[in-house]
Amino acid sequence: MSETDQPIKSPCIEVCALDDHNVCIGCYRTADEIIDWFAASDERKRVILEAVHRRRTASS
């Protein structure tokens, strides 16, 4: 099985709390992205993960 065939793993680290900007302090997803994740296509999940990466990098 190639890497692209594997399910895309959620960035959740089970530290679930939203900050003042409605972004989880654990995984850096917005509340809408967290809700969307369960029904999202792989392409949508990749978009969410890119946004997560940008938020995490900006907060460092």
MODELLER restraints for C-alpha pairs under 7 A, 6 or more apart:
rsr = mdl.restraints
at = mdl.atoms
rsr.add(forms.Gaussian(group=physical.xy_distance, feature=features.Distance(at['CA:8:A'], at['CA:42:A']), mean=6.81, stdev=0.5))
rsr.add(forms.Gaussian(group=physical.xy_distance, feature=features.Distance(at['CA:11:A'], at['CA:27:A']), mean=5.52, stdev=0.5))
rsr.add(forms.Gaussian(group=physical.xy_distance, feature=features.Distance(at['CA:12:A'], at['CA:26:A']), mean=6.89, stdev=0.5))
rsr.add(forms.Gaussian(group=physical.xy_distance, feature=features.Distance(at['CA:12:A'], at['CA:27:A']), mean=5.12, stdev=0.5))
rsr.add(forms.Gaussian(group=physical.xy_distance, feature=features.Distance(at['CA:13:A'], at['CA:26:A']), mean=6.04, stdev=0.5))
rsr.add(forms.Gaussian(group=physical.xy_distance, feature=features.Distance(at['CA:13:A'], at['CA:27:A']), mean=6.24, stdev=0.5))
rsr.add(forms.Gaussian(group=physical.xy_distance, feature=features.Distance(at['CA:14:A'], at['CA:26:A']), mean=6.95, stdev=0.5))
rsr.add(forms.Gaussian(group=physical.xy_distance, feature=features.Distance(at['CA:15:A'], at['CA:26:A']), mean=4.70, stdev=0.5))
rsr.add(forms.Gaussian(group=physical.xy_distance, feature=features.Distance(at['CA:16:A'], at['CA:24:A']), mean=6.13, stdev=0.5))
rsr.add(forms.Gaussian(group=physical.xy_distance, feature=features.Distance(at['CA:16:A'], at['CA:25:A']), mean=6.86, stdev=0.5))
rsr.add(forms.Gaussian(group=physical.xy_distance, feature=features.Distance(at['CA:16:A'], at['CA:26:A']), mean=5.94, stdev=0.5))
rsr.add(forms.Gaussian(group=physical.xy_distance, feature=features.Distance(at['CA:17:A'], at['CA:24:A']), mean=5.27, stdev=0.5))
rsr.add(forms.Gaussian(group=physical.xy_distance, feature=features.Distance(at['CA:17:A'], at['CA:25:A']), mean=5.81, stdev=0.5))
rsr.add(forms.Gaussian(group=physical.xy_distance, feature=features.Distance(at['CA:18:A'], at['CA:24:A']), mean=4.26, stdev=0.5))
rsr.add(forms.Gaussian(group=physical.xy_distance, feature=features.Distance(at['CA:18:A'], at['CA:25:A']), mean=5.97, stdev=0.5))
rsr.add(forms.Gaussian(group=physical.xy_distance, feature=features.Distance(at['CA:19:A'], at['CA:25:A']), mean=6.33, stdev=0.5))
rsr.add(forms.Gaussian(group=physical.xy_distance, feature=features.Distance(at['CA:22:A'], at['CA:30:A']), mean=5.67, stdev=0.5))
rsr.add(forms.Gaussian(group=physical.xy_distance, feature=features.Distance(at['CA:22:A'], at['CA:31:A']), mean=6.08, stdev=0.5))
rsr.add(forms.Gaussian(group=physical.xy_distance, feature=features.Distance(at['CA:23:A'], at['CA:29:A']), mean=5.48, stdev=0.5))
rsr.add(forms.Gaussian(group=physical.xy_distance, feature=features.Distance(at['CA:23:A'], at['CA:30:A']), mean=4.25, stdev=0.5))
rsr.add(forms.Gaussian(group=physical.xy_distance, feature=features.Distance(at['CA:23:A'], at['CA:31:A']), mean=6.33, stdev=0.5))
rsr.add(forms.Gaussian(group=physical.xy_distance, feature=features.Distance(at['CA:24:A'], at['CA:30:A']), mean=6.13, stdev=0.5))
rsr.add(forms.Gaussian(group=physical.xy_distance, feature=features.Distance(at['CA:28:A'], at['CA:52:A']), mean=5.27, stdev=0.5))
rsr.add(forms.Gaussian(group=physical.xy_distance, feature=features.Distance(at['CA:28:A'], at['CA:55:A']), mean=6.38, stdev=0.5))
rsr.add(forms.Gaussian(group=physical.xy_distance, feature=features.Distance(at['CA:28:A'], at['CA:56:A']), mean=6.39, stdev=0.5))
rsr.add(forms.Gaussian(group=physical.xy_distance, feature=features.Distance(at['CA:29:A'], at['CA:52:A']), mean=5.79, stdev=0.5))
rsr.add(forms.Gaussian(group=physical.xy_distance, feature=features.Distance(at['CA:33:A'], at['CA:48:A']), mean=6.70, stdev=0.5))
rsr.add(forms.Gaussian(group=physical.xy_distance, feature=features.Distance(at['CA:37:A'], at['CA:45:A']), mean=6.57, stdev=0.5))
